[in-house]
Amino acid sequence: MALMITDDCINCDVCEPECPNGAISPGEEIYRIDPNSCTECVGHYDTPQCVEVCPVDCIPKNPDRVESKESLYEKYLALTRKTG
């Protein structure tokens, strides 16, 4: 699954720089995660770094974007091929 940021976000700015895929950006009111770029840090880290640093626990898995570890890894490979 890709992750998502809920309305509980306090715009503290700590998650955006932690994302190795650049999937997090400021939205109109709260930060947002681009599900096409989110790999839950698969390929980079053992755990999602944004979840690790979030002080208000507002980054759950997106139930509308169910993805296996394998598909997240394939997405990671595709993203790193584009940029690397």
Secondary structure as GFF3:
##gff-version 3
##sequence-region A 1 84
A	DSSP	three_ten_helix	16	18	.	.	.	ID=ss1
A	DSSP	beta_strand	24	26	.	.	.	ID=ss2
A	DSSP	beta_strand	31	33	.	.	.	ID=ss3
A	DSSP	alpha_helix	49	53	.	.	.	ID=ss4
A	DSSP	alpha_helix	69	83	.	.	.	ID=ss5
###
